């Protein structure tokens, strides 16, 4: 499927559409889809309960194991927003094609409203989201081979662009 590996990895902030775009892109490409957050929930229970009972460090260890499982499975792999914080995950991503999905704060507000995401709990979820995104942005950008913004337009347009990029084995740098 790709020149560097069997996996195309979607990274980016909470609410950027990694899961919904990833599922549609995988279907279009005829490859498996793997979501690290869904794998953690499947194997260990709801993320918000893991945070409450065991803390973020425990969750990140479970997430790291899910990332390894996903990368080994190939296809399209959607990483939780903070998965890139783990040094070994960042190193692993060097062997895969990495797609950064971004979204504007004004747009993400509707996507994460009434969210039970542990890192967005508190008085102003969008302020917290923006701070987290700005903190992680340099890591996302360093890892990404290509970036697609999901703030506007039909989701299918983003899926189509992603699929075209994956299929373009000649020079993926042209789409940066």
C-alpha contacts under 8 A as a table, 3 or more apart, distances in Angstrom:
res1	aa1	res2	aa2	distance
1	X	5	X	7.54
1	X	6	X	5.88
1	X	166	X	7.49
1	X	167	X	7.27
2	X	5	X	5.61
2	X	6	X	6.01
2	X	7	X	7.59
2	X	8	X	7.85
2	X	97	X	7.55
2	X	166	X	6.75
2	X	167	X	7.48
2	X	169	X	6.61
3	X	169	X	6.47
4	X	95	X	6.15
4	X	96	X	5.72
4	X	97	X	6.70
5	X	8	X	7.73
5	X	74	X	7.79
5	X	95	X	6.36
5	X	96	X	5.25
5	X	97	X	7.18
6	X	74	X	4.76
6	X	75	X	5.98
6	X	96	X	7.40
7	X	71	X	6.13
7	X	72	X	7.98
7	X	73	X	7.59
7	X	74	X	4.14
7	X	75	X	4.73
7	X	76	X	5.73
7	X	77	X	6.62
7	X	96	X	5.82
7	X	97	X	6.79
8	X	74	X	7.40
8	X	75	X	6.18
8	X	76	X	4.91
8	X	77	X	6.13
8	X	96	X	6.13
8	X	97	X	4.94
8	X	98	X	5.89
8	X	99	X	7.21
8	X	166	X	7.78
9	X	71	X	7.99
9	X	76	X	5.94
9	X	77	X	4.73
9	X	78	X	5.92
9	X	79	X	7.13
9	X	93	X	7.77
9	X	96	X	6.88
9	X	97	X	6.16
9	X	98	X	4.77
9	X	99	X	5.97
10	X	18	X	6.05
10	X	22	X	7.28
10	X	76	X	7.40
10	X	77	X	6.06
10	X	78	X	4.76
10	X	79	X	6.08
10	X	98	X	6.05
10	X	99	X	4.86
10	X	100	X	5.95
10	X	101	X	6.91
11	X	18	X	7.02
11	X	78	X	6.55
11	X	79	X	5.57
11	X	80	X	7.22
11	X	81	X	6.50
11	X	84	X	7.77
11	X	98	X	7.14
11	X	99	X	6.13
11	X	100	X	4.95
11	X	101	X	6.26
11	X	140	X	6.95
12	X	16	X	6.46
12	X	18	X	7.37
12	X	79	X	7.94
12	X	80	X	7.82
12	X	81	X	5.47
12	X	100	X	5.36
12	X	101	X	5.13
12	X	102	X	5.98
12	X	140	X	6.51
13	X	16	X	5.77
13	X	80	X	7.94
13	X	81	X	4.81
13	X	82	X	7.83
13	X	101	X	7.56
13	X	102	X	6.74
13	X	103	X	7.77
13	X	133	X	5.92
14	X	17	X	7.88
14	X	80	X	7.43
14	X	81	X	5.49
14	X	112	X	7.88
14	X	129	X	7.64
15	X	18	X	7.62
15	X	103	X	7.57
15	X	108	X	5.84
15	X	111	X	5.80
15	X	112	X	6.21
16	X	101	X	5.86
16	X	102	X	5.56
16	X	103	X	5.28
16	X	108	X	7.16
16	X	150	X	6.34
17	X	20	X	5.42
17	X	21	X	5.74
17	X	22	X	7.90
17	X	101	X	7.26
17	X	150	X	7.10
18	X	21	X	5.43
18	X	22	X	5.56
18	X	78	X	5.78
18	X	79	X	7.68
18	X	101	X	6.82
19	X	22	X	5.02
19	X	23	X	6.06
19	X	35	X	6.71
19	X	78	X	6.11
20	X	23	X	5.37
20	X	24	X	6.46
21	X	24	X	5.27
21	X	25	X	6.02
21	X	155	X	7.10
21	X	158	X	7.51
21	X	159	X	5.85
22	X	25	X	5.11
22	X	26	X	5.99
22	X	33	X	6.79
22	X	76	X	6.19
22	X	77	X	7.22
22	X	78	X	6.50
22	X	159	X	7.89
23	X	26	X	5.24
23	X	27	X	6.22
23	X	33	X	5.93
23	X	76	X	7.82
24	X	27	X	5.11
24	X	28	X	6.19
24	X	159	X	6.63
25	X	28	X	5.04
25	X	29	X	6.11
25	X	76	X	7.53
25	X	159	X	5.56
25	X	160	X	7.57
25	X	162	X	7.10
25	X	163	X	6.01
26	X	29	X	5.10
26	X	30	X	5.82
26	X	31	X	5.08
26	X	32	X	5.98
26	X	33	X	5.64
26	X	75	X	6.78
26	X	76	X	5.76
27	X	30	X	5.03
27	X	31	X	6.46
27	X	32	X	7.69
28	X	31	X	7.97
28	X	163	X	7.27
29	X	163	X	6.91
31	X	74	X	8.00
31	X	75	X	4.98
31	X	76	X	7.04
32	X	73	X	7.68
32	X	74	X	7.01
32	X	75	X	4.82
32	X	76	X	6.31
33	X	75	X	5.89
33	X	76	X	4.88
33	X	77	X	5.93
33	X	78	X	7.81
34	X	39	X	7.78
34	X	70	X	5.67
34	X	73	X	7.67
34	X	75	X	7.59
34	X	76	X	6.30
34	X	77	X	4.76
34	X	78	X	6.19
35	X	38	X	5.29
35	X	39	X	6.23
35	X	70	X	7.31
35	X	77	X	5.86
35	X	78	X	4.70
35	X	79	X	6.33
35	X	80	X	7.85
36	X	39	X	4.97
36	X	40	X	6.26
36	X	63	X	6.59
36	X	66	X	5.26
36	X	67	X	5.86
36	X	70	X	6.76
36	X	77	X	7.49
36	X	78	X	6.22
36	X	79	X	5.38
36	X	80	X	6.22
37	X	40	X	5.18
37	X	41	X	6.29
37	X	47	X	7.81
37	X	63	X	7.17
37	X	66	X	7.84
37	X	79	X	7.11
37	X	80	X	5.78
38	X	41	X	5.08
38	X	42	X	5.97
39	X	42	X	4.96
39	X	43	X	6.12
39	X	66	X	6.13
40	X	43	X	5.26
40	X	44	X	5.62
40	X	45	X	6.94
40	X	46	X	7.91
40	X	47	X	7.44
40	X	62	X	6.49
40	X	63	X	6.32
40	X	66	X	6.41
41	X	44	X	5.27
41	X	45	X	4.37
41	X	46	X	5.06
41	X	47	X	6.28
42	X	45	X	6.16
44	X	50	X	7.79
45	X	49	X	7.18
45	X	50	X	7.07
46	X	49	X	5.35
46	X	50	X	6.40
47	X	50	X	4.98
47	X	51	X	6.22
47	X	59	X	7.50
47	X	117	X	7.76
47	X	118	X	7.73
48	X	51	X	5.17
48	X	52	X	6.20
48	X	116	X	6.74
48	X	117	X	6.39
48	X	118	X	5.50
49	X	52	X	5.00
49	X	53	X	5.94
50	X	53	X	5.27
50	X	54	X	5.56
50	X	55	X	6.68
50	X	56	X	7.89
50	X	58	X	7.70
50	X	59	X	6.29
51	X	54	X	5.51
51	X	55	X	4.33
51	X	56	X	5.36
51	X	58	X	7.71
51	X	59	X	6.42
51	X	118	X	6.86
52	X	55	X	5.91
54	X	57	X	7.81
54	X	58	X	5.85
54	X	59	X	7.39
55	X	58	X	5.71
55	X	59	X	6.60
56	X	59	X	5.00
56	X	60	X	6.09
57	X	60	X	5.07
57	X	61	X	6.39
58	X	61	X	5.23
58	X	62	X	6.48
59	X	62	X	5.14
59	X	63	X	6.04
60	X	63	X	4.81
60	X	64	X	6.05
60	X	83	X	7.21
60	X	86	X	7.99
61	X	64	X	5.09
61	X	65	X	6.55
62	X	65	X	5.27
62	X	66	X	6.39
63	X	66	X	4.96
63	X	67	X	6.17
63	X	80	X	7.96
63	X	83	X	6.74
64	X	67	X	5.04
64	X	68	X	6.38
64	X	83	X	6.94
64	X	86	X	7.41
64	X	89	X	7.08
65	X	68	X	5.19
65	X	69	X	6.32
66	X	69	X	5.01
66	X	70	X	6.08
67	X	70	X	5.04
67	X	71	X	6.08
67	X	79	X	6.98
67	X	83	X	7.68
67	X	89	X	7.33
68	X	71	X	5.27
68	X	72	X	6.17
68	X	89	X	7.98
69	X	72	X	5.23
69	X	73	X	6.32
70	X	73	X	5.08
70	X	74	X	6.71
70	X	77	X	5.98
71	X	74	X	5.52
71	X	77	X	6.77
74	X	77	X	7.22
79	X	82	X	7.93
79	X	83	X	6.10
79	X	84	X	7.95
80	X	83	X	5.39
81	X	84	X	7.17
82	X	85	X	5.58
82	X	136	X	7.90
83	X	86	X	6.13
83	X	89	X	7.10
84	X	87	X	7.37
84	X	89	X	6.03
84	X	90	X	5.72
84	X	139	X	7.24
84	X	140	X	7.42
85	X	89	X	7.63
85	X	90	X	7.41
85	X	136	X	7.94
85	X	139	X	7.89
86	X	89	X	5.28
86	X	90	X	6.40
87	X	90	X	5.10
87	X	91	X	6.28
88	X	91	X	4.99
88	X	92	X	6.09
89	X	92	X	4.95
89	X	93	X	6.19
90	X	93	X	5.24
90	X	94	X	7.00
90	X	143	X	7.29
91	X	94	X	5.59
91	X	95	X	7.95
92	X	95	X	5.89
92	X	96	X	7.53
93	X	96	X	5.20
93	X	97	X	7.41
93	X	98	X	7.00
93	X	143	X	7.24
94	X	97	X	7.71
94	X	143	X	7.54
97	X	144	X	7.81
97	X	145	X	6.40
98	X	143	X	6.66
98	X	144	X	4.97
98	X	145	X	5.31
98	X	146	X	6.93
99	X	144	X	5.47
99	X	145	X	6.02
99	X	146	X	5.24
99	X	147	X	5.79
99	X	148	X	7.50
100	X	140	X	6.63
100	X	141	X	7.32
100	X	144	X	5.55
100	X	145	X	7.70
100	X	146	X	6.28
100	X	147	X	4.62
100	X	148	X	6.33
101	X	147	X	5.87
101	X	148	X	5.09
101	X	149	X	5.67
101	X	150	X	6.56
102	X	147	X	7.27
102	X	148	X	6.35
102	X	149	X	4.65
102	X	150	X	5.95
102	X	151	X	7.45
103	X	107	X	6.70
103	X	108	X	6.42
103	X	149	X	5.63
103	X	150	X	5.23
103	X	151	X	4.82
104	X	107	X	5.36
104	X	108	X	6.24
104	X	151	X	5.77
105	X	108	X	5.08
105	X	109	X	6.24
105	X	126	X	6.84
105	X	129	X	7.81
105	X	130	X	6.57
106	X	109	X	5.66
106	X	110	X	7.95
107	X	110	X	6.15
107	X	111	X	7.16
107	X	151	X	5.96
108	X	111	X	4.88
108	X	112	X	6.17
108	X	126	X	7.87
108	X	151	X	7.89
109	X	112	X	5.59
109	X	113	X	5.85
109	X	126	X	6.14
110	X	113	X	5.31
112	X	115	X	5.08
113	X	125	X	7.87
115	X	120	X	7.45
116	X	120	X	7.53
116	X	121	X	7.23
117	X	120	X	5.54
117	X	121	X	6.81
118	X	121	X	5.58
119	X	128	X	7.60
119	X	129	X	7.98
120	X	124	X	7.86
120	X	125	X	4.90
120	X	126	X	7.71
120	X	128	X	5.95
120	X	129	X	6.42
121	X	124	X	7.89
121	X	125	X	6.35
122	X	125	X	6.44
124	X	127	X	5.37
124	X	128	X	6.35
125	X	128	X	5.07
125	X	129	X	5.97
126	X	129	X	4.83
126	X	130	X	5.99
127	X	130	X	5.16
127	X	131	X	6.27
128	X	131	X	5.17
128	X	132	X	6.20
129	X	132	X	5.20
129	X	133	X	6.07
130	X	133	X	5.09
130	X	134	X	6.04
131	X	134	X	5.22
131	X	135	X	6.14
132	X	135	X	5.13
132	X	136	X	6.22
133	X	136	X	5.15
133	X	137	X	5.67
134	X	137	X	5.10
134	X	138	X	7.77
135	X	138	X	7.26
136	X	139	X	5.47
136	X	140	X	6.29
137	X	140	X	5.04
137	X	141	X	6.05
138	X	141	X	5.15
138	X	142	X	6.05
139	X	142	X	5.12
139	X	143	X	6.25
140	X	143	X	5.35
140	X	144	X	6.11
141	X	144	X	5.24
144	X	147	X	6.74
145	X	172	X	7.70
145	X	173	X	7.15
145	X	176	X	6.97
146	X	172	X	7.92
146	X	173	X	7.55
146	X	175	X	6.55
146	X	176	X	4.99
147	X	176	X	6.73
148	X	158	X	7.08
148	X	162	X	7.87
149	X	152	X	7.67
149	X	158	X	7.98
150	X	153	X	7.54
150	X	155	X	7.28
150	X	158	X	6.94
153	X	157	X	6.93
153	X	158	X	7.99
154	X	157	X	5.51
154	X	158	X	7.20
155	X	158	X	5.28
155	X	159	X	6.32
156	X	159	X	4.86
156	X	160	X	5.95
157	X	160	X	5.07
157	X	161	X	6.18
158	X	161	X	5.09
158	X	162	X	6.10
159	X	162	X	5.09
159	X	163	X	6.07
160	X	163	X	5.12
160	X	164	X	6.09
161	X	164	X	5.11
161	X	165	X	6.15
162	X	165	X	5.06
162	X	166	X	6.22
163	X	166	X	5.11
163	X	167	X	6.19
164	X	167	X	5.13
164	X	168	X	6.12
165	X	168	X	5.12
165	X	172	X	6.63
165	X	175	X	7.35
166	X	169	X	7.10
166	X	172	X	7.96
168	X	171	X	6.75
168	X	172	X	6.39
169	X	172	X	6.55
171	X	174	X	5.89
172	X	175	X	6.00
172	X	176	X	7.62
173	X	176	X	5.49
